[in-house]
């Protein structure tokens, strides 16, 4: 465990297990389910980044940026 520690090892194990779990629970063809589950897990990283930025701004009392969709 060079540099990863137990938390890094847990993350390396959790994400593939989540992909397998999501693939097993979805309807449809196996390859489509696998692709969807992999892409679904990739969306977790930007989502977590947004939550960390929100918490950081809240902690330091900063006003968050407004995102406008047209």
Residue, then its C-alpha position, 0 to 999 in steps of 0.5 A: x500500500x504505497x501511498x494509498x493506505x486503507x482508505x485508498x484501498x477501500x475506494x479501489x474496491x468500492x467503485x467496481x462493486x458499485x458497478x457490479x451492483x448497478x449492472x445486476x439491478x438494471x433491466x436490459x441487455x448486459x452490455x448496455x447495463x454495464x456501460x450505463x453503470x460505469x458512466x453513472x459511477x463517473x458522474x460521482x466525481x464531479x458531483x462530489x467536487x461540487x459538494x466539496x466546493x459548496x461546503x468550502x464556500x459555506x465554511x468560509x462565508x463566501x457567496x457561491x456563484x450563480x449558474x444561469x441556464x438559458 
